[in-house]
Amino acid sequence: MTGCTRAVREHLVTPSPVFPAVIRPLDASVGSVILVHERLRFVVLDYSLSSQPSPGTYLELQRGSNRVGRVRLSRWTGPTTAAADFVEGLPKLGDTARPE
C-alpha cells in the first residue's frame, strides 16, 4: 500500500567558524598595493573597486588594522591604477591605501 507519508527531516547544524569573519565594507576610496619598487621608492595602487583620489593626495597605508606608512599619489597610470611615492614606512604587496 502506498500513500503519502510524512518524512521527518533532520535539521542540519552548521558549525560556526573557529575564526572571526572579517568583513570589510567598500569605502569611498580604498586602493590596494599591487607593486612595490623599493629602490625608486614608489608603489602602484589598484582602484578597481572604488573611486579614485586626485593626484597629490596623501594616503595612509594599512596592513590589517595597523598603520604601516604613508604615500603621495603621483599620477594615474591606467584606468584603475596609480603610482604613488613613499613618504614614510615600507609598503608590502596587499597593503591598503586610504586617504588621510
N, C-alpha and C positions, 0 to 999 in steps of 0.2 A: 504494500500500500504506500503510495507516495502522497505527499502533501507538503504544505508549507510548514516548515519547522523554523522556529526562531533560533538562529545561530547566536551563540554567545561570543562576542568579540572580546579578545583580551586587549586591555589598554597597554599601548606601548609606552614605555617610560624612556625618555631621552635623558641620558646623563648630562649633567652640567659640565662645562669645560673646566679643566683644572687651572686654567689661567684666565685672568680677567680679559674680556674682549676689549679691544682698543678701537674706538670709533672716532675718526677724525672728520669733523664737518668740513665741507669745501668752503674755505674762506674766500673773500673777495679777490685776494691776490697772493697766492702761495706758489712758489716755484720750487723745483727740485734740482739739486746739483747733479748734472749728468757727465761732467768732465772737470777735472782739476789739473791745472798746469802750474806746478809749484815753482818752477824756475822763472817763469814770466809773471807769476802771481796773479792769475786770473782763473775764473771758473766759467763754465757755460751752464746756464739755467734753463730748465724746460717749464713752460707755462701752458701746456696742452689743455689742462682742465680748469684754468682760472684766468681772470683778467690780467692784463699786462701793465705793470707800473711804468712810469715815464723814465727815460734815461736821466741819470743824475740822482735818482732815488737811492737813499741808503737803506740797505736790507740787513735784517738780523738773521744770522744763521743758527738753526737749531738742529740738534741731534737728539731725537726723542723729545724729552721735555727740558733739556739743558741748552742754554745759550752757549755756542761754541765760537762765534766770531761775527764779523761784520764785513759786508762788501758794498761797493757802489756800482750800480748798474751803468755800464758804459754805453752800450748800444744794442739794438736788436739785430741779430744775425740771420734771422729767418722769421717765418710767420709765428712761430711759437717758442723760439729760442733767443736767449740774450747772453751777452758777455758782461761779466762784472769783475772789477778789480778788488783784490784783497785790501781791506783796511786794517783788520786785526783778526787774529786766530788763524787756524789752518783747516779749511773745509775738507770734507771727505765726500765721496760719492754717496748719494742718498740723503744728504742733509737737506733741510727745507729752508727756504728763504722767504721771509715775511717783511713787509715794510715796518719801519720802526714806529 
